[in-house]
Amino acid sequence: MTHLFSSNHRYRTMDNSQQLDSALTKTNKADNLDKIKPVFFHYFEPAVNDCCMRIELEFGVQLGKNREKFSKDQYIKLLEYLRSVRKDLKQNYLLNVNALFGDSSQRPENDRNKPPDFSKVALLSHEVVKENHVITQIIRQCEQSFYEELTSLNKHLALRQGKQTITDSQNPIFPDKLLRALADVVNPLKLNTDSKIALYKSFDAGVFSQLGFIYRELIKGCETAAPAQLHSVGEDKQQPEPAAAVEQASAEFTLLQQKLERWRSLHSDSAYGLASVAAGDFYEHFEIKNALQILQQLSDDRVPTANKPPLKARVLKQLEELSFNHKPRYLNKQDEDTLDLTALIFSRIERDEVLPKTVKTVVLQLETPLAAISLGQGRLFTDPNSPVRQLLDDVFAAGMFLNTDELDDRLIQERIANAVKKITRNGADELSTWITEAGEFSTYLNKQKQRSRTIEDNARQLLRDKQAEASSRKTVATALENSMKGKALPAAIAEFLSEVWSKVLLDAYAHQDEQPEHWQKSVQAMDELIVSVMPPADEYARKQILKLLPGLIAELRNGLKQIAYDKSAQSRFFKDLAVWHIILMDKKAKPLSAKDSAVLVEEKVEPISDDSATQAENLALESWLAFTTASGKQWAKLLWKEAENMLFVGKNGVKILEMETAELAKKLRLRQAVMVKVNEQSLTELVLTELMTL
């Protein structure tokens, strides 16, 4: 009995130990996921938010040709519905993704191959199969595109859980889980299958395409932090960070300093004169950054930069106020040059005439953050690929030529404001903040450009079709004019040819490539009809008319059938025609007298005396103009030009104006349109090149 008791006790002890180990493992796993989750959501949530804010625009692009299945009213109602649910769509999806980090998300290995709930009816519905195929396609594409990142991330997650490896299903942010979480939110929406698929593709373009970047950021955090010290963004760290090493001035930055010195000598009356001395006590970087941070907090956006003291003067004044002793201290040469270079860049932004005032006010908030991050980091100025320059250039480029009455342009302004807010609030003097936002904004800007190109391509095709139709109408009008010219036709026949038979000719001309004989027969029928209603000159002409009438009537009926002409109107026409033919065959009609001839009066166009006509005719594609309208200034780009017709679009590719060359010339002459000279260089290239070319 004693032995049995000992054995049972040992087993119970082992069971308790296993339970304790299991509990500790779960606790350790949850603890590690809790540290990863904030970092993941720091990058994931803005992507979801941006996607939902633009959902109706991206939805329209992704819907593509399926948009033709909707009427105009149906499509407008669909977009209104998407706008009404986008807030719930965002919140519910983020809640679902957040739940993936709980214990319930840690499903067994074989659960990954189980179909989701909506796939249970796949055998009953072709539409569900179609939808599930698209979801699976996006998942597979993500897995293939981010294979290396997922493999590395799984290894790091396994190490943090004390394992050698984990399966994909144990990774809470694996693409399969993220897509299925989205499907659970999309399924209850009042959308058909094509609309759901367009919605999935919208999220693929706006969110899932950024997973690779998010995974890499998580991997960096895992590699640089101890296993138990993966800090979330904004989380207080237990150990202070070592001070960033100040780099020695590179040869490129030294050359830039020399050019700045020469610029100062040429602008001796400017606010950029040297304030530093050859020797003395200099302010440390942390002191300058502290002064810049205070200036950022005290900044009043309502006061234009031009009315403020130069950045360097404001910094020195703030440093003096923060100093606890009266001993004079100075900025060293490199720091002073950094502040002046920053001020020159933002002075150029302040003077820009294309950047809207609302955008300008937002972008100018980056002046002190740029100065803070650039202290001791001269390469951020000289390296065109530095994230600091890239973000500033992209934000400036995105803000140009925006029309505030366009929804898409207002969304761009919001995205610019969001980028500036992230920099100013999330540690402007930390390079990682700039790197992250530079990458995200660059991705956003590229998608915006791609979307605009798609809209522009559609606009071009629409204009080509419209031009082709106009050309067809012109050809038909010419054929009618040539056949009717100089002939005294009955009013009913002339009206029939102009109003009815012109449609037959237009239809035949549109299908001339496939059926050229139809066009020839339609023109011949028109000519024979005209001959048949003209008084015959002699008995021979009368016989010829009688001979062609049966074939003429048959061809007329065939042509009217092609355009589905009203049967009752058709019957009346042929009755009137028969009466006219009987009268002509029985009695000769008087020939047309000179006084009955139609006279064509052409309007004389007075030539424009100035060079506005030449400017309009020679205007190059992609040229930008500022049009003065009742609502104010409107920016437009020449997208398409054919003969006398011109199409101008906004930055988002949507049509702004369509006009003829003569009308543009008139607007140029009256200063209602002004051509804008666009410099292809980026903002920082433009400013620094001006210094480097001195």
C-alpha positions as CSV (number, residue, x, y, z in Angstrom):
1,M,0.0,0.0,0.0
2,T,2.8,2.3,0.9
3,H,4.5,1.7,-2.5
4,L,1.2,2.3,-4.3
5,F,0.6,5.5,-2.4
6,S,4.1,6.7,-3.3
7,S,3.6,5.8,-6.9
8,N,0.3,7.7,-7.1
9,H,1.8,10.6,-5.4
10,R,4.6,10.7,-7.9
11,Y,2.2,10.7,-10.8
12,R,0.1,13.4,-9.2
13,T,3.3,15.4,-8.7
14,M,4.3,14.9,-12.4
15,D,0.8,15.9,-13.5
16,N,1.0,19.1,-11.4
17,S,4.4,19.9,-12.8
18,Q,3.3,19.4,-16.3
19,Q,0.3,21.6,-15.7
20,L,2.5,24.2,-14.2
21,D,4.9,24.1,-17.2
22,S,2.0,24.3,-19.6
23,A,0.7,27.3,-17.7
24,L,4.1,29.0,-17.7
25,T,4.5,28.3,-21.4
26,K,1.1,29.9,-22.1
27,T,2.0,32.8,-19.9
28,N,5.3,33.3,-21.6
29,K,3.7,33.0,-25.0
30,A,1.0,35.6,-24.1
31,D,3.6,37.9,-22.6
32,N,5.7,37.8,-25.8
33,L,2.6,38.3,-28.0
34,D,1.6,41.3,-25.8
35,K,5.0,42.9,-26.6
36,I,4.7,42.2,-30.3
37,K,1.1,43.3,-30.6
38,P,1.6,47.1,-30.0
39,V,4.5,47.2,-32.5
40,F,2.4,45.4,-35.1
41,F,-0.7,47.6,-34.6
42,H,1.5,50.8,-34.8
43,Y,2.1,50.0,-38.5
44,F,-1.0,47.9,-39.3
45,E,-3.7,50.3,-37.9
46,P,-2.7,53.4,-40.0
47,A,-2.7,51.2,-43.2
48,V,-6.2,49.9,-42.4
49,N,-7.4,53.5,-41.5
50,D,-6.0,54.9,-44.8
51,C,-7.5,52.1,-46.8
52,C,-11.0,52.6,-45.2
53,M,-10.8,56.4,-45.7
54,R,-10.2,55.9,-49.4
55,I,-12.3,52.8,-49.8
56,E,-14.8,54.1,-52.3
57,L,-12.0,55.4,-54.6
58,E,-9.9,52.2,-54.5
59,F,-13.1,50.1,-54.7
60,G,-14.0,51.8,-58.0
61,V,-10.5,51.0,-59.4
62,Q,-10.6,47.4,-58.3
63,L,-14.1,46.9,-59.6
64,G,-12.8,47.6,-63.1
65,K,-15.0,46.3,-65.9
66,N,-17.5,44.8,-63.4
67,R,-18.7,48.4,-62.9
68,E,-20.5,48.1,-66.2
69,K,-22.9,45.7,-64.5
70,F,-24.3,48.6,-62.4
71,S,-26.4,51.5,-63.5
72,K,-25.2,55.0,-62.6
73,D,-27.8,55.2,-59.7
74,Q,-26.9,51.8,-58.4
75,Y,-23.2,52.6,-58.4
76,I,-23.7,55.9,-56.6
77,K,-25.8,54.1,-53.9
78,L,-23.1,51.4,-53.6
79,L,-20.5,54.0,-52.9
80,E,-22.7,55.8,-50.4
81,Y,-23.2,52.4,-48.7
82,L,-19.5,51.8,-48.5
83,R,-18.9,55.3,-47.0
84,S,-21.6,54.6,-44.4
85,V,-20.0,51.3,-43.3
86,R,-16.3,52.1,-43.5
87,K,-16.1,53.2,-39.9
88,D,-17.6,49.9,-38.7
89,L,-15.6,48.0,-41.2
90,K,-12.4,49.5,-39.8
91,Q,-13.3,49.0,-36.1
92,N,-14.7,45.4,-36.5
93,Y,-11.7,44.3,-38.6
94,L,-9.2,45.7,-36.1
95,L,-11.1,44.0,-33.3
96,N,-10.9,40.7,-35.1
97,V,-7.2,41.1,-35.7
98,N,-6.7,42.0,-32.0
99,A,-8.5,38.8,-31.1
100,L,-5.9,36.8,-33.0
101,F,-3.4,37.5,-30.3
102,G,-5.6,35.8,-27.7
103,D,-5.5,32.1,-26.8
104,S,-8.4,31.4,-29.1
105,S,-6.2,32.3,-32.0
106,Q,-3.8,29.5,-31.3
107,R,-5.6,26.8,-33.2
108,P,-4.1,23.3,-33.7
109,E,-2.1,22.6,-36.7
110,N,-4.8,20.7,-38.6
111,D,-7.2,23.7,-38.1
112,R,-5.3,25.7,-40.7
113,N,-6.6,23.5,-43.5
114,K,-10.2,23.7,-42.4
115,P,-12.3,25.8,-44.6
116,P,-13.8,28.9,-43.1
117,D,-17.5,29.0,-42.3
118,F,-18.6,30.6,-45.6
119,S,-16.9,27.8,-47.6
120,K,-19.2,25.2,-46.1
121,V,-21.7,26.1,-48.8
122,A,-19.1,26.1,-51.6
123,L,-20.7,23.1,-53.2
124,L,-24.1,24.8,-53.2
125,S,-23.0,28.2,-54.5
126,H,-20.7,29.1,-57.4
127,E,-20.5,32.7,-56.0
128,V,-19.1,31.5,-52.7
129,V,-16.5,29.4,-54.5
130,K,-15.5,32.4,-56.6
131,E,-15.2,34.6,-53.5
132,N,-13.1,32.0,-51.6
133,H,-10.8,31.6,-54.6
134,V,-9.9,35.3,-54.6
135,I,-9.3,35.2,-50.8
136,T,-7.1,32.1,-51.2
137,Q,-5.3,33.8,-54.1
138,I,-4.4,36.8,-52.0
139,I,-3.2,34.6,-49.2
140,R,-0.9,32.6,-51.4
141,Q,0.4,35.7,-53.0
142,C,1.3,37.2,-49.6
143,E,2.9,33.9,-48.5
144,Q,5.0,33.8,-51.6
145,S,6.0,37.5,-51.6
146,F,6.8,37.6,-47.9
147,Y,8.2,34.0,-47.5
148,E,11.6,35.1,-46.2
149,E,10.1,37.6,-43.7
150,L,7.5,35.0,-42.4
151,T,10.2,32.3,-42.0
152,S,12.4,34.7,-40.1
153,L,9.6,36.0,-38.0
154,N,8.4,32.5,-37.1
155,K,11.9,31.7,-35.9
156,H,12.0,34.7,-33.6
157,L,8.6,33.9,-32.2
158,A,9.7,30.3,-31.6
159,L,12.8,31.5,-29.7
160,R,10.8,33.8,-27.5
161,Q,8.5,30.9,-26.6
162,G,11.5,28.6,-25.9
163,K,10.8,26.4,-28.9
164,Q,12.9,25.4,-31.9
165,T,10.2,26.2,-34.4
166,I,6.5,27.0,-34.6
167,T,3.9,26.4,-37.4
168,D,2.4,29.1,-39.5
169,S,-0.9,28.6,-37.7
170,Q,0.7,29.6,-34.4
171,N,1.7,33.0,-35.9
172,P,-1.2,35.3,-35.1
173,I,-0.4,37.7,-37.9
174,F,0.1,35.1,-40.6
175,P,-1.6,36.3,-43.9
176,D,-4.2,33.4,-43.7
177,K,-5.4,34.6,-40.3
178,L,-5.5,38.3,-41.4
179,L,-7.5,37.5,-44.5
180,R,-10.0,35.2,-42.7
181,A,-10.5,37.9,-40.1
182,L,-11.4,40.3,-42.9
183,A,-13.7,37.8,-44.5
184,D,-15.6,37.5,-41.2
185,V,-16.3,41.2,-41.3
186,V,-17.1,41.5,-45.0
187,N,-19.5,38.6,-45.2
188,P,-22.4,40.3,-43.3
189,L,-22.2,43.4,-45.5
190,K,-24.9,43.9,-48.1
191,L,-22.7,43.4,-51.1
192,N,-22.8,41.0,-54.0
193,T,-19.9,38.7,-54.8
194,D,-18.2,41.0,-57.4
195,S,-18.4,43.9,-54.8
196,K,-16.9,41.7,-52.0
197,I,-14.1,40.7,-54.3
198,A,-13.4,44.3,-55.2
199,L,-13.3,45.1,-51.4
200,Y,-10.8,42.3,-50.8
201,K,-8.6,43.5,-53.6
202,S,-8.9,47.1,-52.2
203,F,-7.5,45.8,-48.8
204,D,-4.9,43.8,-50.7
205,A,-3.7,47.0,-52.4
206,G,-3.9,49.2,-49.3
207,V,-3.1,46.9,-46.4
208,F,-1.8,43.4,-47.3
209,S,0.8,44.8,-49.7
210,Q,2.5,46.5,-46.7
211,L,2.8,43.3,-44.7
212,G,6.4,42.7,-45.8
213,F,7.4,46.1,-44.4
214,I,5.6,45.4,-41.1
215,Y,7.2,42.0,-40.8
216,R,10.6,43.4,-41.4
217,E,10.1,46.1,-38.7
218,L,9.0,43.3,-36.2
219,I,12.1,41.3,-37.1
220,K,14.4,44.3,-36.6
221,G,12.8,44.8,-33.1
222,C,13.4,41.1,-32.3
223,E,17.0,41.2,-33.5
224,T,18.0,44.4,-31.6
225,A,16.1,43.7,-28.3
226,A,16.7,41.0,-25.7
227,P,14.0,38.3,-25.9
228,A,12.1,39.7,-22.9
229,Q,12.6,43.4,-23.9
230,L,10.8,43.8,-27.2
231,H,9.4,47.3,-26.5
232,S,6.3,48.6,-28.1
233,V,6.4,51.9,-29.9
234,G,6.2,54.8,-27.4
235,E,6.8,52.4,-24.4
236,D,9.1,53.6,-21.7
237,K,12.4,51.7,-21.8
238,Q,14.1,50.4,-18.7
239,Q,17.6,51.3,-19.9
240,P,18.5,54.7,-21.4
241,E,19.5,54.7,-25.0
242,P,23.2,55.6,-25.7
243,A,23.7,59.0,-27.2
244,A,23.8,59.0,-31.0
245,A,27.3,59.3,-32.2
246,V,27.9,62.6,-34.1
247,E,29.3,61.9,-37.6
248,Q,32.3,63.7,-38.9
249,A,31.4,66.1,-41.7
250,S,31.6,64.2,-45.0
251,A,33.4,65.6,-48.1
252,E,30.0,66.3,-49.7
253,F,28.7,68.2,-46.6
254,T,31.9,70.1,-46.4
255,L,31.5,71.2,-50.1
256,L,27.9,72.2,-49.3
257,Q,29.1,74.3,-46.3
258,Q,31.5,76.1,-48.6
259,K,28.8,76.9,-51.1
260,L,26.6,78.1,-48.2
261,E,29.4,80.3,-47.1
262,R,29.7,81.8,-50.6
263,W,25.9,82.3,-50.7
264,R,26.1,84.2,-47.4
265,S,28.7,86.5,-48.8
266,L,26.4,87.2,-51.8
267,H,23.5,87.8,-49.5
268,S,25.1,89.8,-46.7
269,D,21.9,91.6,-45.8
270,S,20.0,88.3,-45.2
271,A,19.2,86.7,-41.9
272,Y,21.7,83.9,-42.5
273,G,24.9,85.7,-41.5
274,L,27.3,83.7,-39.3
275,A,26.7,83.9,-35.6
276,S,29.4,81.4,-34.5
277,V,32.9,82.2,-33.4
278,A,36.2,80.5,-34.0
279,A,36.6,79.4,-30.4
280,G,34.5,79.3,-27.3
281,D,32.0,77.1,-25.5
282,F,29.5,75.5,-27.8
283,Y,26.0,74.2,-27.1
284,E,25.6,70.5,-27.0
285,H,23.2,68.7,-29.4
286,F,20.8,67.7,-26.6
287,E,20.5,71.4,-25.6
288,I,19.8,72.5,-29.2
289,K,17.2,69.7,-29.7
290,N,15.6,70.6,-26.4
291,A,15.3,74.2,-27.6
292,L,13.9,73.0,-30.9
293,Q,11.3,70.9,-29.1
294,I,10.2,73.9,-27.1
295,L,9.9,76.0,-30.2
296,Q,7.8,73.3,-31.8
297,Q,5.4,73.3,-28.8
298,L,5.1,77.1,-28.7
299,S,4.8,77.4,-32.5
300,D,1.8,79.4,-33.7
301,D,0.7,78.1,-37.2
302,R,-1.3,81.3,-37.8
303,V,1.8,83.4,-38.0
304,P,3.5,83.0,-41.5
305,T,7.1,81.9,-41.5
306,A,8.1,85.1,-43.3
307,N,6.9,87.1,-40.3
308,K,8.9,85.0,-37.8
309,P,12.5,85.5,-36.9
310,P,14.9,83.1,-38.7
311,L,15.2,79.6,-37.2
312,K,18.7,80.2,-36.0
313,A,17.7,83.4,-34.2
314,R,14.8,81.7,-32.5
315,V,17.0,78.8,-31.4
316,L,19.7,81.0,-30.0
317,K,17.1,83.1,-28.1
318,Q,15.6,79.9,-26.6
319,L,19.0,78.6,-25.7
320,E,19.8,81.8,-23.8
321,E,16.5,81.6,-21.9
322,L,17.3,78.0,-20.9
323,S,20.9,78.8,-19.8
324,F,21.5,78.9,-16.1
325,N,24.7,80.9,-16.2
326,H,25.7,84.1,-17.9
327,K,28.8,82.7,-19.7
328,P,28.4,83.2,-23.5
329,R,28.0,80.1,-25.5
330,Y,27.7,79.6,-29.3
331,L,26.6,77.3,-32.1
332,N,29.4,75.4,-33.7
333,K,29.9,75.9,-37.4
334,Q,28.3,72.6,-38.5
335,D,25.2,73.1,-36.3
336,E,24.8,76.6,-37.5
337,D,25.0,75.5,-41.1
338,T,22.5,72.8,-40.4
339,L,20.0,75.3,-39.0
340,D,20.5,77.7,-41.9
341,L,20.2,75.0,-44.6
342,T,16.9,73.9,-42.9
343,A,15.7,77.5,-42.9
344,L,16.6,77.9,-46.6
345,I,14.5,74.8,-47.5
346,F,11.5,76.0,-45.6
347,S,11.8,79.5,-46.9
348,R,11.5,78.0,-50.4
349,I,8.3,76.2,-49.3
350,E,6.9,79.5,-47.9
351,R,7.5,81.2,-51.2
352,D,6.0,78.5,-53.4
353,E,3.0,79.7,-55.4
354,V,1.7,76.2,-56.3
355,L,1.4,74.7,-52.8
356,P,-2.0,75.5,-51.3
357,K,-1.9,77.6,-48.2
358,T,-3.6,74.9,-46.1
359,V,-0.9,72.4,-47.1
360,K,1.9,74.9,-46.7
361,T,0.8,75.6,-43.1
362,V,1.0,71.9,-42.3
363,V,4.4,71.2,-44.1
364,L,6.1,74.2,-42.4
365,Q,5.6,72.4,-39.1
366,L,8.4,70.1,-40.2
367,E,11.0,72.8,-40.0
368,T,12.1,72.3,-36.3
369,P,11.8,68.4,-36.6
370,L,14.0,68.5,-39.7
371,A,16.6,70.6,-37.9
372,A,16.6,68.4,-34.9
373,I,17.1,65.1,-36.8
374,S,19.8,66.7,-39.0
375,L,22.1,67.9,-36.2
376,G,25.4,66.1,-36.6
377,Q,23.9,64.1,-39.6
378,G,25.1,66.1,-42.6
379,R,24.5,63.1,-44.9
380,L,20.7,63.6,-44.5
381,F,21.2,66.7,-46.6
382,T,23.7,65.4,-49.1
383,D,22.3,61.9,-49.6
384,P,19.3,62.1,-52.0
385,N,18.2,58.6,-50.7
386,S,18.1,59.6,-47.1
387,P,14.6,59.0,-45.5
388,V,14.5,62.6,-44.2
389,R,14.9,64.1,-47.7
390,Q,12.7,61.5,-49.2
391,L,9.8,62.2,-46.9
392,L,10.1,66.0,-47.2
393,D,10.3,65.8,-51.0
394,D,7.3,63.4,-51.2
395,V,5.2,65.5,-48.9
396,F,6.0,68.6,-50.9
397,A,5.3,66.8,-54.2
398,A,2.0,65.4,-53.0
399,G,0.8,68.8,-51.9
400,M,1.3,70.5,-55.3
401,F,-1.5,71.3,-57.7
402,L,-4.3,70.3,-55.3
403,N,-7.8,71.5,-55.9
404,T,-9.7,71.8,-52.6
405,D,-13.1,71.2,-54.2
406,E,-12.0,67.7,-55.2
407,L,-12.6,64.9,-52.6
408,D,-9.5,63.0,-53.7
409,D,-7.3,66.1,-53.3
410,R,-8.8,66.7,-49.8
411,L,-7.9,63.2,-48.8
412,I,-4.3,63.8,-50.0
413,Q,-4.2,66.9,-47.7
414,E,-5.4,64.7,-44.8
415,R,-2.7,62.2,-45.5
416,I,0.0,64.9,-45.5
417,A,-1.3,66.2,-42.2
418,N,-1.3,62.7,-40.8
419,A,2.3,62.2,-41.9
420,V,3.4,65.5,-40.3
421,K,1.5,64.7,-37.1
422,K,3.3,61.3,-36.8
423,I,6.7,63.0,-37.1
424,T,6.0,65.8,-34.7
425,R,4.3,63.5,-32.1
426,N,6.3,60.3,-32.3
427,G,9.8,61.5,-31.7
428,A,10.9,63.8,-34.4
429,D,14.6,63.5,-33.5
430,E,14.5,59.7,-33.9
431,L,15.6,58.5,-37.3
432,S,13.5,55.4,-37.0
433,T,10.3,57.6,-37.0
434,W,11.4,59.3,-40.2
435,I,12.3,56.0,-41.9
436,T,9.0,54.4,-41.0
437,E,6.9,57.4,-42.2
438,A,9.1,57.9,-45.3
439,G,8.4,54.3,-46.3
440,E,4.7,54.4,-45.6
441,F,4.2,57.8,-47.4
442,S,6.2,56.7,-50.4
443,T,4.0,53.6,-50.8
444,Y,0.9,55.8,-50.5
445,L,2.2,58.3,-53.0
446,N,3.1,55.5,-55.5
447,K,-0.4,54.1,-55.2
448,Q,-1.9,57.5,-55.7
449,K,0.1,58.0,-58.9
450,Q,-0.8,54.6,-60.2
451,R,-4.5,55.3,-59.5
452,S,-4.3,58.7,-61.3
453,R,-2.6,57.0,-64.3
454,T,-5.5,54.5,-64.4
455,I,-8.1,57.3,-64.4
456,E,-6.1,59.2,-67.0
457,D,-5.9,56.2,-69.3
458,N,-9.7,55.8,-69.0
459,A,-10.1,59.5,-69.8
460,R,-7.9,59.2,-72.9
461,Q,-9.8,56.2,-74.2
462,L,-13.1,58.0,-73.6
463,L,-11.8,61.0,-75.6
464,R,-10.5,58.8,-78.4
465,D,-13.9,57.1,-78.7
466,K,-15.6,60.5,-78.6
467,Q,-13.2,61.8,-81.3
468,A,-13.9,58.8,-83.4
469,E,-17.6,59.4,-83.1
470,A,-17.2,63.0,-84.0
471,S,-15.1,62.1,-87.0
472,S,-17.8,59.6,-88.1
473,R,-20.5,62.3,-87.8
474,K,-18.3,64.7,-89.8
475,T,-17.9,62.1,-92.6
476,V,-21.7,61.5,-92.7
477,A,-22.4,65.2,-92.7
478,T,-20.0,65.7,-95.6
479,A,-21.6,62.8,-97.5
480,L,-25.1,64.3,-97.0
481,E,-24.0,67.8,-98.0
482,N,-22.3,66.5,-101.2
483,S,-25.4,64.6,-102.2
484,M,-28.0,67.3,-101.4
485,K,-25.9,70.3,-102.6
486,G,-27.6,72.4,-105.3
487,K,-30.7,70.2,-105.5
488,A,-34.3,71.4,-104.9
489,L,-35.6,68.6,-102.6
490,P,-39.0,68.4,-101.1
491,A,-38.9,69.5,-97.4
492,A,-40.0,66.1,-96.2
493,I,-37.2,64.3,-98.1
494,A,-34.6,66.8,-97.0
495,E,-35.7,66.3,-93.4
496,F,-35.8,62.5,-93.8
497,L,-32.2,62.5,-95.0
498,S,-30.9,64.9,-92.3
499,E,-32.8,63.4,-89.4
500,V,-33.3,59.7,-90.2
501,W,-31.1,58.5,-93.0
502,S,-28.0,60.2,-91.4
503,K,-28.4,57.6,-88.5
504,V,-28.4,54.8,-91.0
505,L,-25.2,56.2,-92.6
506,L,-23.6,56.7,-89.1
507,D,-24.3,53.0,-88.2
508,A,-22.9,51.8,-91.6
509,Y,-19.8,53.9,-91.2
510,A,-19.2,52.6,-87.7
511,H,-19.1,49.1,-89.0
512,Q,-17.3,49.9,-92.2
513,D,-14.3,47.8,-91.4
514,E,-16.4,44.6,-91.0
515,Q,-19.0,45.3,-93.6
516,P,-17.8,48.0,-96.1
517,E,-20.6,47.1,-98.6
518,H,-23.2,48.5,-96.1
519,W,-21.7,52.0,-96.2
520,Q,-21.5,51.9,-100.0
521,K,-25.1,50.7,-100.4
522,S,-26.4,53.3,-97.8
523,V,-24.7,56.2,-99.7
524,Q,-26.0,54.8,-103.1
525,A,-29.5,54.6,-101.6
526,M,-29.3,58.2,-100.5
527,D,-28.2,59.3,-104.0
528,E,-30.9,57.2,-105.7
529,L,-33.6,58.6,-103.4
530,I,-32.6,62.2,-104.3
531,V,-32.7,61.3,-108.0
532,S,-36.1,59.7,-107.6
533,V,-37.8,62.8,-106.2
534,M,-36.3,65.2,-108.7
535,P,-38.4,66.0,-111.9
536,P,-37.1,63.7,-114.7
537,A,-35.6,65.6,-117.6
538,D,-37.1,63.3,-120.3
539,E,-38.8,60.0,-121.0
540,Y,-35.6,58.0,-120.7
541,A,-34.9,59.5,-117.2
542,R,-38.4,58.6,-116.1
543,K,-37.9,55.0,-117.2
544,Q,-34.6,54.9,-115.3
545,I,-36.3,56.1,-112.2
546,L,-39.1,53.6,-112.5
547,K,-36.4,50.9,-112.9
548,L,-34.5,51.7,-109.7
549,L,-37.5,52.2,-107.5
550,P,-38.0,48.5,-106.3
551,G,-34.4,48.2,-105.3
552,L,-34.4,51.6,-103.7
553,I,-37.4,50.9,-101.6
554,A,-35.9,47.6,-100.5
555,E,-32.6,49.2,-99.5
556,L,-34.4,52.0,-97.7
557,R,-36.5,49.5,-95.7
558,N,-33.3,47.5,-94.9
559,G,-31.5,50.6,-93.6
560,L,-34.4,51.7,-91.4
561,K,-34.6,48.2,-90.0
562,Q,-30.9,48.5,-89.0
563,I,-31.6,51.5,-86.8
564,A,-35.0,50.1,-85.5
565,Y,-36.9,53.1,-87.0
566,D,-40.5,53.5,-85.7
567,K,-42.8,51.4,-87.9
568,S,-45.7,53.8,-88.0
569,A,-43.4,56.7,-89.0
570,Q,-41.8,54.4,-91.5
571,S,-45.2,53.6,-93.0
572,R,-46.1,57.2,-93.3
573,F,-42.8,58.0,-95.0
574,F,-43.2,55.4,-97.7
575,K,-46.8,56.4,-98.4
576,D,-45.7,60.0,-98.9
577,L,-42.8,58.8,-101.1
578,A,-45.2,56.8,-103.2
579,V,-47.5,59.7,-103.7
580,W,-44.5,61.9,-104.7
581,H,-43.3,59.3,-107.2
582,I,-46.7,59.1,-108.8
583,I,-47.0,62.8,-109.2
584,L,-43.5,63.0,-110.7
585,M,-44.1,60.1,-113.1
586,D,-47.3,61.7,-114.4
587,K,-46.1,65.3,-114.6
588,K,-42.8,67.1,-115.0
589,A,-41.8,69.4,-112.3
590,K,-40.3,72.8,-112.9
591,P,-36.6,73.0,-112.5
592,L,-35.1,74.8,-109.6
593,S,-34.7,78.5,-110.2
594,A,-31.6,80.5,-109.1
595,K,-33.6,82.4,-106.5
596,D,-34.5,79.0,-104.7
597,S,-30.9,77.9,-104.4
598,A,-29.6,77.7,-100.8
599,V,-26.8,80.0,-100.0
600,L,-24.2,78.9,-97.4
601,V,-22.8,81.7,-95.4
602,E,-19.5,81.0,-93.6
603,E,-18.7,82.9,-90.5
604,K,-15.4,84.8,-90.8
605,V,-13.1,84.3,-87.8
606,E,-10.9,87.3,-87.0
607,P,-7.3,86.3,-86.3
608,I,-6.0,86.9,-82.8
609,S,-3.5,89.7,-82.9
610,D,-1.3,88.6,-79.9
611,D,0.7,85.4,-79.3
612,S,-2.1,83.7,-77.2
613,A,-3.1,81.5,-80.2
614,T,0.5,80.4,-80.7
615,Q,0.9,79.5,-77.0
616,A,-2.4,77.5,-77.0
617,E,-1.5,75.6,-80.2
618,N,2.1,74.8,-79.0
619,L,1.1,73.9,-75.4
620,A,2.8,70.6,-74.6
621,L,1.2,67.6,-73.0
622,E,1.6,67.4,-69.2
623,S,1.7,71.2,-69.0
624,W,0.1,72.7,-65.9
625,L,-2.2,75.8,-66.1
626,A,-3.9,77.8,-63.4
627,F,-7.5,78.6,-64.4
628,T,-9.4,81.4,-62.7
629,T,-13.0,80.3,-62.0
630,A,-15.9,81.6,-60.0
631,S,-14.9,79.4,-57.1
632,G,-11.2,80.5,-57.3
633,K,-8.0,79.2,-58.7
634,Q,-8.1,75.7,-60.2
635,W,-5.1,73.7,-61.3
636,A,-5.3,71.6,-64.5
637,K,-2.9,69.5,-66.6
638,L,-3.1,69.1,-70.4
639,L,-3.7,65.3,-70.7
640,W,-4.9,65.0,-74.3
641,K,-4.7,67.1,-77.4
642,E,-6.2,66.1,-80.8
643,A,-6.8,68.6,-83.6
644,E,-8.5,71.5,-82.0
645,N,-9.7,69.7,-78.9
646,M,-8.0,69.7,-75.5
647,L,-8.7,67.8,-72.2
648,F,-7.4,69.1,-68.9
649,V,-7.4,67.0,-65.7
650,G,-6.6,67.5,-62.1
651,K,-3.9,65.8,-60.1
652,N,-6.2,62.8,-59.5
653,G,-6.7,62.3,-63.2
654,V,-10.3,63.4,-63.2
655,K,-11.5,65.8,-66.0
656,I,-11.5,69.5,-65.1
657,L,-12.1,71.2,-68.4
658,E,-12.6,70.2,-72.1
659,M,-12.2,73.0,-74.6
660,E,-11.0,73.9,-78.1
661,T,-7.6,75.6,-78.8
662,A,-9.3,78.9,-79.7
663,E,-11.1,79.0,-76.3
664,L,-7.9,78.4,-74.5
665,A,-6.2,81.2,-76.5
666,K,-9.0,83.5,-75.4
667,K,-8.6,82.6,-71.7
668,L,-4.8,83.1,-72.0
669,R,-5.4,86.5,-73.6
670,L,-7.8,87.5,-70.8
671,R,-5.5,86.2,-68.1
672,Q,-8.2,83.7,-67.1
673,A,-5.6,81.0,-67.7
674,V,-1.9,81.2,-66.8
675,M,0.7,78.7,-67.8
676,V,2.8,77.4,-64.8
677,K,6.5,76.5,-65.1
678,V,7.2,73.3,-63.3
679,N,10.6,72.4,-62.2
680,E,11.2,68.6,-62.4
681,Q,13.7,68.7,-59.5
682,S,12.6,67.6,-56.0
683,L,12.3,70.3,-53.3
684,T,15.6,69.6,-51.7
685,E,17.4,69.1,-55.0
686,L,16.1,72.5,-56.1
687,V,17.3,74.3,-53.0
688,L,20.7,72.6,-52.7
689,T,21.4,72.8,-56.4
690,E,21.0,76.6,-56.2
691,L,23.7,76.6,-53.6
692,M,25.9,74.1,-55.4
693,T,25.9,75.9,-58.7
694,L,27.2,79.2,-57.2
